[in-house]
Amino acid sequence: MSERRSYVFSVSCAWALTIAVGAMTVAGVLAMFLRLGSPWDARLHALCVFAFAAVAGLALANANNAAAAAMHAMTRGKTWRDWHWPTLLPALVCAGGFCFASVIGVHLGWEIMTQGTAHRELPDPRQVLLAAAFLAFAKPAMSWVVEGRRAMDKADAEAAEAAEDARLDSIRRSELEARAANVTRIPPRVGRTAAAAVLALGAALGAPHQAADAAGQMQTEAKERAAAPMNAAPQTRAAKSSRRHGSARLGYEDRLARARQLLLADARESNRTIAKQTGLSASTIDRLARSMTPLAAV
């Protein structure tokens, strides 16, 4: 993004015109009221001559700057309603007034060129008075015009920054959406992973049915552990130790045999109680009970 313009030339010309007019004003007041004598009178006269020449040249330069500011204000929009009128109106007035004030210097140059220094004709005092009255208001008007151009540049820069921020935000959102679309979300499946491992091990050992039962049991146990309330009463150290040693002593086939004995021995015993006694899952006991129930005769 380009930097904002500072309008150094326009500001310099406006301040130089202010200094030239101020020098003429100070010299005229000093010469009128102090009566400093011939050496100072000559110096003040020379100061006024140089200041008047500077005013004539700077008037032409400020006319060009005002014309550029008017064109700048007219390029704000496609129709006249979109133009920056607070800058356009004083710029047009300054451009016309400075052109009128510069005519005085052109008149003096023409007289010197055609008649020589001995037969010069001075401009009409009323014309000089009108030019001086215009310059009194034109100097602050040029500062107004320069500040108007800076305000337009600031508005354009803020609009460009807002558009750039919106573009970068849209790029970031599209990148985030693309990343989210490419991410594969894997939910926690501890039980299924363990079941898959048991199935693979059972297939390698040649016992697919036992491996499937073990996989179902491990998956159910994982679900029951995940659904258990957080405020459940902690087990005693002795109970945990006995369950751990009992599971280590009995294998899966031994626990299945123990469950069959309990199912055949006492029909009033619930499957959940048998599951707790044998260390098997409730679904395994239910499946075992269904397999042991004979089909009704047709």
BELPEZI-V300904 format. One record per residue. N is the residue number from 1. PHI is phi in degrees with one decimal (* if undefined). PSI is psi in radians with two decimals (none if undefined). Layout:
N&PHI&PSI  N&PHI&PSI
This chain:
1&*&2.30  2&-72.7&2.67  3&-77.1&2.76  4&-74.0&2.52  5&-75.0&2.56  6&-100.5&-0.30  7&58.0&0.88  8&-65.2&-0.70  9&-66.5&-0.76  10&-64.4&-0.74  11&-66.1&-0.71  12&-64.0&-0.76  13&-65.4&-0.70  14&-64.9&-0.76  15&-71.4&-0.60  16&-64.7&-0.68  17&-64.0&-0.69  18&-62.7&-0.73  19&-67.3&-0.70  20&-64.7&-0.80  21&-65.0&-0.68  22&-63.9&-0.65  23&-63.9&-0.74  24&-63.7&-0.68  25&-65.5&-0.80  26&-66.3&-0.74  27&-63.6&-0.72  28&-64.8&-0.70  29&-66.8&-0.76  30&-62.9&-0.78  31&-68.3&-0.51  32&-78.6&-0.68  33&-109.2&-0.36  34&-95.6&-0.54  35&54.5&1.12  36&-77.2&-0.21  37&108.0&3.04  38&-64.0&-0.74  39&-60.5&-0.76  40&-72.0&-0.56  41&-62.9&-0.70  42&-66.3&-0.69  43&-67.8&-0.74  44&-66.6&-0.60  45&-65.0&-0.77  46&-64.3&-0.67  47&-62.0&-0.73  48&-66.7&-0.64  49&-64.0&-0.83  50&-65.3&-0.68  51&-66.0&-0.68  52&-66.4&-0.68  53&-64.5&-0.70  54&-64.8&-0.67  55&-62.7&-0.74  56&-63.8&-0.75  57&-71.3&-0.73  58&-69.3&-0.47  59&-62.5&-0.72  60&-67.3&-0.70  61&-65.1&-0.74  62&-68.9&-0.48  63&-63.5&-0.73  64&-66.0&-0.72  65&-63.9&-0.69  66&-66.6&-0.67  67&-63.8&-0.71  68&-64.2&-0.68  69&-66.5&-0.65  70&-63.2&-0.74  71&-66.6&-0.64  72&-61.4&-0.73  73&-69.5&-0.49  74&-80.5&-0.26  75&-91.4&0.20  76&-72.8&-0.42  77&-155.8&3.08  78&-83.0&-0.43  79&-118.6&2.94  80&-69.1&-0.36  81&-69.3&-0.42  82&-89.5&-0.09  83&-67.6&2.70  84&-88.5&1.51  85&-66.2&-0.59  86&-59.6&-0.39  87&-98.2&-0.61  88&-66.3&-0.80  89&-63.1&-0.92  90&-64.9&-0.50  91&-67.1&-0.72  92&-65.5&-0.73  93&-64.6&-0.76  94&-66.2&-0.68  95&-61.8&-0.80  96&-68.1&-0.74  97&-67.2&-0.71  98&-67.3&-0.62  99&-62.7&-0.72  100&-64.1&-0.73  101&-67.8&-0.58  102&-70.9&-0.28  103&-63.9&-0.52  104&-61.6&-0.79  105&-66.0&-0.66  106&-64.6&-0.66  107&-62.8&-0.77  108&-65.4&-0.70  109&-64.1&-0.66  110&-66.4&-0.69  111&-65.5&-0.73  112&-66.5&-0.67  113&-69.3&-0.64  114&-95.2&-0.66  115&-104.2&-0.30  116&86.7&3.03  117&-72.5&-0.39  118&-81.9&-0.38  119&-126.0&0.81  120&-86.3&2.60  121&-114.6&2.17  122&-77.1&2.69  123&-65.4&2.86  124&-63.4&2.27  125&-57.8&-0.58  126&-65.8&-0.64  127&-65.0&-0.73  128&-65.7&-0.68  129&-65.1&-0.72  130&-63.8&-0.72  131&-64.7&-0.70  132&-67.4&-0.69  133&-64.7&-0.65  134&-67.7&-0.71  135&-64.0&-0.51  136&-62.2&-0.58  137&-96.6&-0.39  138&-73.2&-0.55  139&-63.1&-0.91  140&-67.5&-0.46  141&-65.1&-0.63  142&-66.9&-0.64  143&-63.4&-0.67  144&-60.0&-0.76  145&-64.9&-0.75  146&-64.1&-0.74  147&-66.3&-0.58  148&-64.3&-0.71  149&-65.4&-0.67  150&-65.5&-0.66  151&-64.6&-0.69  152&-64.2&-0.74  153&-64.4&-0.65  154&-64.7&-0.74  155&-63.5&-0.73  156&-64.0&-0.72  157&-65.6&-0.71  158&-65.4&-0.69  159&-65.3&-0.71  160&-65.8&-0.70  161&-64.9&-0.70  162&-64.1&-0.72  163&-65.4&-0.67  164&-66.7&-0.71  165&-63.6&-0.71  166&-64.0&-0.68  167&-65.3&-0.76  168&-66.0&-0.66  169&-64.0&-0.71  170&-65.3&-0.64  171&-65.2&-0.75  172&-63.6&-0.74  173&-63.5&-0.73  174&-65.1&-0.66  175&-65.2&-0.73  176&-64.6&-0.70  177&-65.4&-0.69  178&-65.2&-0.69  179&-66.9&-0.71  180&-64.6&-0.60  181&-71.0&-0.49  182&-88.7&-0.12  183&-87.8&2.25  184&-95.7&1.98  185&-84.6&2.11  186&-108.5&1.95  187&-70.9&2.77  188&-68.2&2.12  189&-130.9&1.13  190&-65.3&-0.77  191&-64.0&-0.74  192&-68.1&-0.62  193&-65.6&-0.75  194&-65.4&-0.68  195&-64.1&-0.69  196&-63.5&-0.68  197&-65.0&-0.71  198&-66.1&-0.71  199&-60.8&-0.75  200&-64.0&-0.71  201&-66.6&-0.71  202&-65.6&-0.68  203&-63.9&-0.63  204&-70.1&-0.56  205&-88.1&-0.10  206&83.2&0.39  207&-126.4&1.27  208&-67.0&-0.63  209&-69.1&-0.78  210&-64.4&-0.66  211&-65.3&-0.66  212&-65.5&-0.74  213&-62.1&-0.73  214&-65.2&-0.66  215&-65.0&-0.76  216&-63.1&-0.71  217&-62.3&-0.80  218&-66.0&-0.65  219&-66.4&-0.75  220&-64.5&-0.72  221&-63.3&-0.64  222&-65.9&-0.69  223&-65.4&-0.73  224&-64.3&-0.65  225&-67.2&-0.64  226&-70.8&-0.58  227&-87.4&-0.07  228&-68.3&2.41  229&-65.5&2.63  230&-73.0&-0.43  231&-96.8&0.39  232&-65.5&2.59  233&-68.0&2.31  234&-69.0&2.49  235&-75.6&2.71  236&-75.1&2.79  237&-66.1&-0.60  238&-69.1&-0.70  239&-64.7&-0.75  240&-62.3&-0.71  241&-66.0&-0.72  242&-67.7&-0.71  243&-64.7&-0.69  244&-65.4&-0.75  245&-70.6&-0.61  246&-65.6&-0.71  247&-65.4&-0.57  248&-71.7&-0.57  249&-76.4&-0.70  250&-98.6&2.35  251&-86.5&-3.12  252&-66.7&-0.73  253&-66.2&-0.66  254&-65.0&-0.68  255&-68.5&-0.62  256&-63.7&-0.72  257&-65.0&-0.70  258&-63.8&-0.69  259&-65.7&-0.67  260&-64.7&-0.69  261&-63.6&-0.73  262&-67.6&-0.62  263&-68.0&-0.65  264&-78.5&-0.52  265&-76.9&-0.79  266&-136.7&1.92  267&-75.6&-0.30  268&-79.8&-0.25  269&-71.8&2.27  270&-75.4&2.70  271&-63.3&-0.62  272&-66.8&-0.65  273&-66.2&-0.73  274&-63.7&-0.66  275&-62.5&-0.71  276&-66.9&-0.65  277&-71.3&-0.62  278&-94.8&-0.20  279&79.0&0.24  280&-97.5&2.91  281&-79.2&2.74  282&-63.8&-0.63  283&-66.2&-0.62  284&-66.0&-0.72  285&-65.0&-0.71  286&-62.6&-0.77  287&-65.2&-0.67  288&-67.6&-0.65  289&-68.1&-0.66  290&-66.6&-0.65  291&-69.6&-0.43  292&-89.3&-0.17  293&-84.1&2.12  294&-71.7&2.61  295&-73.7&2.53  296&-69.7&2.52  297&-70.1&2.44  298&-85.0&none
